[in-house]
């Protein structure tokens, strides 16, 4: 009995020991305290909780995955969203993908459809970088920054902001960290941009891109003769970069007063960036059937600040004289007033002053043209009187020229012809240059006025009367070009043709017709100036003819009489020497 009991106990112990060996017991679950003590000393990065409407793998789909695994994302977003900031002047829309600007609409300016003007070429967003895209030294980092979904903070509520508002975009994954902060002021076209890119905690130099060009499609339609170009200023001296100049030298490294791009009426440039490097680029888009029948020429630029975390202040808006002068008087140089800017600015101020009282820029141009014509009347009157005197003595002058026509230009006898002509002019009180000099003195005012009408943004979209709905655009029915050609023809027909042969006179009468065809695509505001000045010139010719009477053209005296007359006055010719 005892032997059986002992054997049963031994077998039971053997079964228990074998079970323990063959089937190990699972380890006990650690307590929270034990789990914390077993974790490494460094804190694991926190993951962003996915939105209920977006699946968790969305974060891993970002191009930033090339830089770091998805589970290493420390700061970012899992869905693409837009952020809208609005003030009294603009409506800005940012996307958190790359923290870039996708829309910049000007409230006070309209496009051809009557909508707020868009300055971002949104139709090219699929193939061209949006403004404020960051360009790093290597393509992988550039792709990561462009495709990353940034976390957004500081987004304002709907409606215009009442104070300066800053929206911050942040992203961090692996060793790459980026921050962009955009600050918009109330009632302003300026936007402050602060960028910082870190790699392993070290600041990286990146270029801030603006492109492609400006979205002002009206200026790119071929209607405007002003092409987009680069513009910058160094030490108060502004320079302009045409497409050909950019193709030759796209890189600039200077201490800039401002640097950027412009088109006919709008501009995007950086204010006082200091020491920086800028790269310009051209983009030509051929005509697209059904979209546009003209070639779009765009200019883009990328600026690399001198410091890795330097802030840049952009101006993105109209080339309006008062708006630019309110920021900095030197910024008015962005408007290309040309060589006669010292005259253009007072003319622009006067036009604005007249508009405040009249309320219509077309009538303001009419009144200003009349005032300028009245001021220049004495010079024009003197020019006509001088040409009338030249016309009266023309038969005698032509007879003298014919008498010496057989001599070559190098023959000493030709000097006698000049002496006789000068004696004739002196006797009759005629100055050959007095007919041209008064006209030349009026040319600076003419060029300045025409330049002002071509560049003044006030005329963009400004209506006049009837069919003229935009003084900055051409006359849709070509009425003004026809009237301008007619008025110039009548004025030319009434102008004394001093010193001209019949062929030259016919050519001068034909020129107004040629100019009429050249004016077909000219702005209606400039055509209105030409028309009013032409009508005033006709009236001036009528008044001058009334004051000085009809022309008294004398027949040429016989040669013997001229020789005796000249000899009596001491003229050195053959007859005088015989006496």
C-alpha positions as CSV (number, residue, x, y, z in Angstrom):
1,X,0.0,0.0,0.0
2,X,2.7,2.4,1.0
3,X,4.7,1.3,-2.2
4,X,1.7,2.2,-4.4
5,X,1.1,5.5,-2.7
6,X,4.8,6.4,-3.1
7,X,4.7,5.4,-6.9
8,X,1.5,7.5,-7.5
9,X,3.1,10.5,-5.8
10,X,6.2,10.1,-7.9
11,X,4.3,9.9,-11.1
12,X,2.2,13.0,-10.2
13,X,5.4,15.0,-9.5
14,X,6.8,13.8,-12.8
15,X,3.7,15.0,-14.7
16,X,3.8,18.4,-13.0
17,X,7.4,18.9,-13.7
18,X,7.1,17.9,-17.3
19,X,4.1,20.2,-17.8
20,X,6.1,23.1,-16.4
21,X,8.9,22.4,-18.8
22,X,6.9,21.7,-21.9
23,X,4.2,24.4,-21.4
24,X,5.9,27.6,-20.0
25,X,3.6,30.0,-18.2
26,X,3.1,33.5,-19.9
27,X,4.9,36.5,-18.3
28,X,2.7,38.7,-16.2
29,X,1.4,42.1,-17.7
30,X,3.6,45.0,-16.5
31,X,2.0,47.7,-14.3
32,X,2.0,51.4,-15.6
33,X,4.9,52.3,-13.4
34,X,6.9,49.3,-14.7
35,X,6.2,50.3,-18.3
36,X,7.5,53.9,-17.7
37,X,10.6,52.7,-16.0
38,X,11.3,50.3,-18.9
39,X,10.9,53.1,-21.6
40,X,14.1,54.9,-23.0
41,X,15.2,58.2,-21.6
42,X,14.2,60.2,-24.7
43,X,10.5,61.0,-25.2
44,X,8.9,59.3,-28.2
45,X,7.3,61.8,-30.7
46,X,3.6,62.2,-30.4
47,X,1.5,61.3,-33.4
48,X,-1.3,63.5,-34.8
49,X,-4.7,62.0,-34.1
50,X,-6.5,61.4,-37.4
51,X,-9.6,63.3,-38.3
52,X,-12.7,61.1,-38.2
53,X,-13.4,61.9,-41.8
54,X,-9.8,61.0,-43.0
55,X,-8.2,57.6,-42.6
56,X,-5.1,57.3,-40.6
57,X,-2.8,56.3,-43.5
58,X,-3.3,59.8,-45.1
59,X,-0.2,61.1,-43.2
60,X,2.0,58.3,-44.6
61,X,0.9,59.3,-48.1
62,X,2.6,62.7,-47.9
63,X,5.8,63.1,-50.0
64,X,7.6,63.8,-46.7
65,X,7.7,60.0,-46.3
66,X,10.8,60.1,-48.4
67,X,12.5,62.0,-45.6
68,X,11.2,60.0,-42.6
69,X,8.9,57.2,-41.9
70,X,5.3,58.0,-41.3
71,X,5.4,57.1,-37.6
72,X,8.1,59.8,-37.1
73,X,5.7,62.7,-38.0
74,X,5.9,65.0,-35.0
75,X,4.0,68.2,-36.2
76,X,1.8,68.3,-39.2
77,X,-1.7,67.6,-40.5
78,X,-3.4,64.6,-42.1
79,X,-5.7,66.5,-44.4
80,X,-5.3,69.3,-46.9
81,X,-7.2,72.4,-45.9
82,X,-7.4,76.1,-47.0
83,X,-6.9,79.1,-44.8
84,X,-8.6,82.4,-45.7
85,X,-7.4,85.8,-44.5
86,X,-9.2,88.9,-45.6
87,X,-8.7,92.6,-45.0
88,X,-10.3,95.7,-46.6
89,X,-8.1,95.4,-49.7
90,X,-7.4,91.7,-50.4
91,X,-8.7,88.2,-49.9
92,X,-5.8,85.7,-49.4
93,X,-6.2,82.0,-49.4
94,X,-3.4,79.6,-48.3
95,X,-3.2,75.9,-48.6
96,X,-1.5,73.9,-45.8
97,X,0.1,71.7,-48.4
98,X,3.5,73.3,-48.5
99,X,2.1,76.4,-46.7
100,X,1.7,78.3,-50.0
101,X,-0.5,81.0,-51.4
102,X,-3.2,79.8,-53.8
103,X,-5.3,82.9,-54.2
104,X,-4.7,86.7,-53.8
105,X,-7.8,88.7,-54.9
106,X,-7.9,92.5,-55.0
107,X,-11.3,93.8,-53.8
108,X,-11.0,97.2,-55.4
109,X,-10.0,96.0,-58.9
110,X,-12.1,93.9,-61.2
111,X,-11.3,91.5,-64.1
112,X,-13.1,91.3,-67.4
113,X,-16.0,89.4,-65.8
114,X,-16.5,92.0,-63.1
115,X,-15.1,89.7,-60.4
116,X,-12.3,90.7,-57.9
117,X,-9.0,90.6,-59.7
118,X,-7.0,87.4,-59.1
119,X,-3.2,87.9,-59.1
120,X,-2.3,84.2,-58.8
121,X,-2.2,82.2,-62.0
122,X,-4.3,79.4,-60.5
123,X,-4.7,77.8,-63.9
124,X,-1.0,76.9,-63.9
125,X,-0.9,75.5,-60.3
126,X,-0.8,71.9,-61.6
127,X,2.5,72.5,-63.4
128,X,4.1,75.5,-61.8
129,X,5.0,76.3,-58.1
130,X,2.6,78.4,-56.2
131,X,3.9,81.5,-54.5
132,X,6.0,81.0,-51.3
133,X,7.1,77.5,-52.4
134,X,10.4,76.8,-50.7
135,X,13.4,75.7,-52.8
136,X,16.1,73.9,-50.9
137,X,19.6,73.0,-52.0
138,X,18.5,69.4,-52.8
139,X,15.5,68.2,-54.7
140,X,14.4,65.7,-52.0
141,X,14.0,68.4,-49.3
142,X,12.3,70.7,-51.8
143,X,9.8,67.9,-52.6
144,X,9.3,67.2,-48.9
145,X,8.6,70.8,-48.1
146,X,6.3,71.3,-51.1
147,X,4.2,68.2,-50.4
148,X,4.1,68.3,-46.6
149,X,0.8,69.0,-44.9
150,X,1.5,71.7,-42.4
151,X,-0.3,72.2,-39.1
152,X,-2.1,75.5,-39.0
153,X,-2.5,77.9,-36.0
154,X,-3.9,81.4,-35.7
155,X,-6.4,81.2,-38.6
156,X,-8.8,84.2,-38.2
157,X,-12.6,83.9,-38.2
158,X,-14.5,84.8,-41.4
159,X,-14.6,88.5,-42.4
160,X,-12.1,91.3,-42.7
161,X,-9.5,91.5,-40.0
162,X,-9.5,94.5,-37.6
163,X,-5.8,94.1,-36.5
164,X,-2.6,92.6,-37.8
165,X,-3.2,88.8,-38.0
166,X,-0.5,86.1,-38.1
167,X,-1.2,82.6,-39.4
168,X,1.5,80.0,-38.6
169,X,2.2,76.8,-40.5
170,X,4.4,74.2,-38.9
171,X,5.8,70.9,-39.9
172,X,8.2,68.4,-38.4
173,X,9.1,64.9,-39.5
174,X,12.3,63.1,-38.7
175,X,15.3,65.5,-39.0
176,X,13.3,68.0,-41.1
177,X,11.5,70.9,-39.5
178,X,9.8,73.9,-41.2
179,X,7.8,76.9,-40.1
180,X,6.1,79.7,-42.1
181,X,4.4,82.6,-40.5
182,X,2.2,85.0,-42.7
183,X,1.2,88.4,-41.2
184,X,-1.4,90.5,-42.9
185,X,-2.2,94.1,-41.9
186,X,-5.6,95.7,-42.2
187,X,-6.3,97.7,-45.4
188,X,-2.9,96.8,-46.9
189,X,-1.4,95.1,-49.9
190,X,1.7,94.0,-47.9
191,X,2.3,90.5,-46.5
192,X,5.1,89.7,-44.1
193,X,6.5,86.2,-44.5
194,X,8.8,84.5,-42.0
195,X,10.4,81.2,-43.0
196,X,12.6,78.8,-41.1
197,X,13.9,75.4,-42.2
198,X,16.0,73.2,-39.9
199,X,17.8,70.0,-40.6
200,X,19.0,68.2,-37.4
201,X,18.4,71.5,-35.7
202,X,20.7,73.5,-38.1
203,X,19.2,76.3,-40.1
204,X,19.0,75.7,-43.8
205,X,19.3,78.4,-46.6
206,X,16.2,78.2,-48.8
207,X,14.8,80.3,-51.6
208,X,11.3,81.7,-51.4
209,X,9.7,81.4,-54.8
210,X,7.1,83.7,-56.4
211,X,5.5,82.4,-59.6
212,X,4.4,82.0,-62.1
213,X,4.3,85.7,-62.8
214,X,1.0,87.5,-62.1
215,X,-2.5,86.3,-62.8
216,X,-3.6,89.6,-64.3
217,X,-4.9,88.0,-67.6
218,X,-6.0,91.3,-69.0
219,X,-2.4,92.5,-69.1
220,X,-1.3,89.2,-70.8
221,X,-3.9,89.2,-73.5
222,X,-1.7,91.1,-75.9
223,X,-3.9,94.2,-75.6
224,X,-1.3,95.9,-73.5
225,X,2.0,97.0,-75.0
226,X,3.7,96.7,-71.6
227,X,5.3,93.3,-71.1
228,X,5.9,91.6,-67.7
229,X,9.5,92.2,-66.5
230,X,11.7,92.0,-63.5
231,X,12.3,95.2,-61.5
232,X,14.7,96.0,-58.7
233,X,16.4,99.0,-57.1
234,X,19.9,99.3,-55.6
235,X,21.0,102.4,-53.8
236,X,17.9,104.3,-55.1
237,X,18.5,103.4,-58.8
238,X,15.8,101.2,-60.3
239,X,16.5,98.7,-63.1
240,X,14.2,96.7,-65.3
241,X,14.8,93.2,-66.6
242,X,13.3,92.3,-69.9
243,X,12.8,88.7,-71.0
244,X,15.9,88.9,-73.1
245,X,18.0,90.3,-70.2
246,X,16.7,87.6,-67.9
247,X,17.7,84.9,-70.4
248,X,21.3,86.3,-70.4
249,X,21.7,87.0,-66.7
250,X,19.0,85.4,-64.5
251,X,21.0,85.7,-61.2
252,X,21.5,88.8,-59.1
253,X,23.2,89.2,-55.8
254,X,22.9,92.7,-54.3
255,X,21.7,94.8,-51.4
256,X,18.3,95.6,-52.7
257,X,15.9,98.4,-51.9
258,X,13.2,96.3,-53.5
259,X,13.1,93.4,-56.0
260,X,10.4,91.6,-57.8
261,X,8.3,91.6,-61.0
262,X,5.5,93.7,-62.5
263,X,3.2,93.9,-65.5
264,X,1.2,96.8,-66.9
265,X,-0.7,97.8,-63.7
266,X,0.3,95.4,-60.9
267,X,3.4,94.2,-59.2
268,X,4.8,91.7,-56.7
269,X,8.1,92.6,-55.0
270,X,9.9,92.4,-51.7
271,X,10.5,95.6,-49.7
272,X,14.0,96.2,-48.4
273,X,15.2,92.6,-48.4
274,X,18.8,93.8,-47.8
275,X,21.6,91.5,-49.0
276,X,20.0,88.7,-50.9
277,X,20.3,86.6,-54.0
278,X,17.6,86.6,-56.6
279,X,17.0,84.3,-59.6
280,X,14.6,85.3,-62.4
281,X,13.0,83.0,-64.9
282,X,10.9,83.3,-68.0
283,X,7.8,81.3,-68.9
284,X,6.0,81.5,-72.2
285,X,2.7,79.7,-72.7
286,X,1.6,79.3,-76.3
287,X,-2.0,80.0,-77.4
288,X,-4.5,77.5,-76.2
289,X,-7.5,76.9,-78.4
290,X,-10.7,77.6,-76.4
291,X,-8.8,79.2,-73.6
292,X,-6.8,82.1,-75.0
293,X,-5.6,83.0,-78.5
294,X,-2.4,84.8,-77.4
295,X,0.9,83.9,-76.0
296,X,1.3,84.4,-72.3
297,X,4.7,85.7,-71.2
298,X,5.3,85.4,-67.5
299,X,8.3,86.3,-65.3
300,X,8.9,84.6,-61.9
301,X,11.5,85.1,-59.2
302,X,13.0,83.3,-56.2
303,X,14.8,85.2,-53.4
304,X,17.2,83.7,-51.0
305,X,17.6,86.0,-47.9
306,X,21.0,86.6,-46.4
307,X,19.8,84.9,-43.1
308,X,18.2,81.5,-42.8
309,X,15.3,82.8,-40.7
310,X,15.0,86.3,-42.1
311,X,11.5,87.7,-42.7
312,X,10.4,89.2,-46.0
313,X,7.7,91.8,-46.6
314,X,6.0,91.4,-49.9
315,X,3.9,94.0,-51.8
316,X,1.3,92.4,-54.0
317,X,-1.0,94.9,-55.5
318,X,-1.6,97.8,-57.8
319,X,1.0,100.2,-59.2
320,X,-0.9,103.1,-57.7
321,X,1.1,106.2,-57.0
322,X,-0.5,107.2,-53.8
323,X,-0.6,103.6,-52.4
324,X,3.1,103.1,-53.1
325,X,4.1,106.6,-51.9
326,X,2.3,105.9,-48.6
327,X,4.7,103.0,-47.9
328,X,7.8,104.6,-49.3
329,X,8.3,107.4,-51.7
330,X,11.0,105.5,-53.6
331,X,8.5,102.7,-54.4
332,X,6.8,105.0,-56.9
333,X,9.8,104.2,-59.2
334,X,8.0,100.8,-59.8
335,X,5.7,102.8,-62.1
336,X,7.6,103.3,-65.4
337,X,7.0,107.0,-66.0
338,X,9.9,107.2,-68.4
339,X,12.3,110.0,-69.0
340,X,9.8,112.8,-68.3
341,X,8.7,111.6,-64.9
342,X,9.2,115.1,-63.5
343,X,6.3,116.2,-65.7
344,X,4.2,113.1,-65.5
345,X,3.7,113.2,-61.8
346,X,2.2,116.8,-61.8
347,X,0.0,115.8,-64.7
348,X,-1.2,112.8,-62.8
349,X,-2.0,114.8,-59.7
350,X,-3.9,117.4,-61.8
351,X,-5.9,114.6,-63.5
352,X,-6.8,113.1,-60.1
353,X,-7.8,116.6,-58.8
354,X,-10.1,117.2,-61.9
355,X,-11.6,113.7,-61.4
356,X,-12.5,114.6,-57.8
357,X,-14.7,117.4,-59.2
358,X,-15.9,116.0,-62.5
359,X,-16.3,112.3,-61.4
360,X,-15.4,110.9,-64.9
361,X,-11.9,110.3,-66.0
362,X,-12.9,110.8,-69.7
363,X,-14.1,114.3,-69.1
364,X,-11.2,114.9,-66.8
365,X,-8.8,114.0,-69.7
366,X,-10.8,116.4,-72.0
367,X,-10.5,119.3,-69.6
368,X,-6.8,118.7,-68.8
369,X,-6.0,118.5,-72.6
370,X,-7.8,121.8,-73.2
371,X,-5.9,123.4,-70.3
372,X,-2.6,122.2,-71.5
373,X,-3.4,123.4,-75.1
374,X,-4.3,126.8,-73.7
375,X,-0.9,127.0,-71.9
376,X,1.0,126.0,-75.0
377,X,-1.0,128.2,-77.3
378,X,1.6,131.0,-77.4
379,X,4.3,128.6,-78.5
380,X,2.1,127.0,-81.2
381,X,0.9,130.4,-82.4
382,X,4.5,131.6,-82.7
383,X,5.4,128.5,-84.7
384,X,2.5,129.0,-87.1
385,X,3.4,132.7,-87.6
386,X,7.1,131.8,-88.4
387,X,6.0,129.1,-90.9
388,X,3.7,131.6,-92.5
389,X,6.6,134.1,-93.0
390,X,8.7,131.2,-94.4
391,X,5.9,130.4,-96.8
392,X,5.7,134.0,-98.0
393,X,9.4,134.2,-98.9
394,X,9.6,130.6,-100.2
395,X,9.4,131.6,-103.9
396,X,12.4,133.9,-103.6
397,X,14.3,131.4,-101.5
398,X,13.6,128.7,-104.1
399,X,14.8,130.9,-107.0
400,X,18.1,131.5,-105.2
401,X,18.5,127.7,-104.7
402,X,17.7,127.0,-108.3
403,X,20.3,129.6,-109.4
404,X,23.1,127.8,-107.5
405,X,21.8,124.2,-108.2
406,X,24.4,123.6,-110.9
407,X,27.2,123.9,-108.3
408,X,28.3,120.9,-106.2
409,X,28.0,121.0,-102.5
410,X,31.8,121.4,-102.1
411,X,32.0,124.3,-104.6
412,X,32.8,127.7,-103.0
413,X,30.0,129.2,-105.0
414,X,27.5,127.3,-102.8
415,X,28.6,129.5,-99.9
416,X,27.2,132.4,-101.8
417,X,23.8,130.7,-102.0
418,X,23.7,130.5,-98.2
419,X,24.8,134.1,-97.9
420,X,22.0,135.2,-100.1
421,X,19.4,133.1,-98.3
422,X,20.5,134.5,-94.9
423,X,20.3,138.0,-96.3
424,X,16.8,137.3,-97.6
425,X,15.7,136.0,-94.2
426,X,17.2,138.9,-92.4
427,X,15.6,141.4,-94.6
428,X,12.1,139.8,-94.2
429,X,12.6,139.2,-90.5
430,X,12.3,135.4,-90.8
431,X,14.1,132.9,-88.6
432,X,14.2,129.4,-90.2
433,X,14.4,127.7,-86.8
434,X,11.6,129.7,-85.2
435,X,9.0,127.4,-86.8
436,X,10.4,124.3,-85.2
437,X,11.7,125.4,-81.8
438,X,8.3,126.2,-80.3
439,X,7.0,122.8,-81.5
440,X,10.1,121.1,-80.0
441,X,9.4,122.8,-76.6
442,X,5.9,121.3,-76.5
443,X,7.1,117.7,-77.2
444,X,8.1,116.9,-73.5
445,X,4.6,117.8,-72.4
446,X,3.1,115.7,-75.2
447,X,5.3,112.6,-74.3
448,X,4.7,113.1,-70.6
449,X,0.9,113.3,-71.0
450,X,0.8,110.3,-73.3
451,X,3.0,108.3,-70.9
452,X,0.7,109.2,-68.0
453,X,-2.3,108.0,-69.8
454,X,-0.6,104.7,-70.7
455,X,0.5,104.0,-67.1
456,X,-2.1,105.5,-64.8
457,X,-4.0,102.6,-63.2
458,X,-6.8,105.1,-62.5
459,X,-7.9,104.6,-66.1
460,X,-8.1,100.8,-65.8
461,X,-11.8,99.9,-66.1
462,X,-12.8,103.6,-66.0
463,X,-15.8,104.3,-68.3
464,X,-16.3,107.4,-70.4
465,X,-19.5,107.7,-72.5
466,X,-21.6,105.3,-74.6
467,X,-19.6,102.4,-75.9
468,X,-16.3,103.4,-74.1
469,X,-16.4,101.3,-70.9
470,X,-12.7,101.1,-70.3
471,X,-10.3,104.0,-71.0
472,X,-7.3,101.7,-70.7
473,X,-8.6,99.5,-73.5
474,X,-9.1,100.1,-77.2
475,X,-12.2,101.5,-78.8
476,X,-14.3,98.4,-79.6
477,X,-15.9,100.1,-82.6
478,X,-12.8,102.1,-83.8
479,X,-14.7,105.4,-83.7
480,X,-12.0,107.3,-81.8
481,X,-9.2,106.2,-84.1
482,X,-11.2,107.3,-87.1
483,X,-12.0,110.7,-85.5
484,X,-8.3,111.1,-84.5
485,X,-7.2,110.5,-88.1
486,X,-9.7,113.0,-89.4
487,X,-8.8,115.7,-87.0
488,X,-5.1,115.3,-87.6
489,X,-5.7,115.4,-91.4
490,X,-7.7,118.7,-91.2
491,X,-5.1,120.2,-88.9
492,X,-2.2,119.2,-91.2
493,X,-4.1,120.5,-94.2
494,X,-4.4,123.9,-92.5
495,X,-0.7,124.0,-91.4
496,X,1.5,126.2,-93.6
497,X,3.7,123.9,-95.7
498,X,6.9,126.0,-95.5
499,X,9.8,124.6,-97.5
500,X,8.0,121.5,-98.7
501,X,7.6,120.4,-102.3
502,X,4.3,119.1,-103.5
503,X,5.3,115.4,-102.9
504,X,6.2,116.2,-99.3
505,X,3.0,118.0,-98.7
506,X,1.0,115.0,-100.0
507,X,3.0,112.7,-97.8
508,X,2.3,114.8,-94.7
509,X,-1.4,114.8,-95.5
510,X,-1.3,111.0,-95.9
511,X,0.4,110.5,-92.5
512,X,-2.7,111.1,-90.3
513,X,-4.4,108.2,-92.2
514,X,-1.5,105.9,-91.4
515,X,-1.6,107.0,-87.8
516,X,-5.3,106.2,-87.7
517,X,-4.5,102.5,-88.4
518,X,-1.7,102.5,-85.8
519,X,-4.0,103.9,-83.2
520,X,-6.6,101.1,-83.5
521,X,-5.2,99.2,-80.5
522,X,-4.2,102.3,-78.5
523,X,-6.0,102.9,-75.2
524,X,-9.2,105.0,-75.5
525,X,-7.9,107.5,-72.9
526,X,-4.8,108.2,-75.1
527,X,-7.0,108.5,-78.2
528,X,-9.3,110.9,-76.4
529,X,-6.3,113.1,-75.7
530,X,-5.2,113.0,-79.4
531,X,-8.8,113.8,-80.5
532,X,-9.2,116.8,-78.2
533,X,-5.8,118.2,-78.9
534,X,-6.4,117.8,-82.7
535,X,-9.7,119.6,-82.5
536,X,-8.1,122.4,-80.4
537,X,-5.3,122.6,-82.9
538,X,-7.8,123.2,-85.7
539,X,-9.4,126.0,-83.7
540,X,-6.0,127.5,-82.9
541,X,-5.2,127.5,-86.6
542,X,-8.4,129.3,-87.4
543,X,-7.7,131.9,-84.7
544,X,-4.1,132.4,-85.8
545,X,-5.2,132.8,-89.5
546,X,-7.7,135.4,-88.3
547,X,-5.1,137.3,-86.3
548,X,-2.3,137.4,-89.0
549,X,-4.6,137.5,-92.0
550,X,-4.3,135.5,-95.2
551,X,-1.0,134.4,-96.6
552,X,0.8,136.9,-98.9
553,X,3.0,134.9,-101.2
554,X,5.3,137.0,-103.3
555,X,6.6,136.1,-106.7
556,X,10.3,135.8,-107.1
557,X,12.0,139.0,-108.3
558,X,14.2,138.9,-111.5
559,X,17.8,137.8,-110.9
560,X,19.2,141.2,-112.1
561,X,17.0,143.0,-109.5
562,X,18.2,140.7,-106.8
563,X,21.8,141.2,-107.7
564,X,21.4,145.0,-107.7
565,X,19.5,144.9,-104.5
566,X,22.1,142.7,-102.9
567,X,25.0,144.8,-104.1
568,X,23.4,147.9,-102.7
569,X,23.2,146.2,-99.3
570,X,26.9,145.3,-99.5
571,X,26.4,141.6,-100.5
572,X,29.6,140.1,-101.9
573,X,28.6,138.7,-105.3
574,X,29.9,139.2,-108.8
575,X,27.7,142.3,-109.6
576,X,28.8,144.1,-106.5
577,X,32.5,143.5,-107.1
578,X,32.1,144.9,-110.7
579,X,30.7,148.1,-109.2
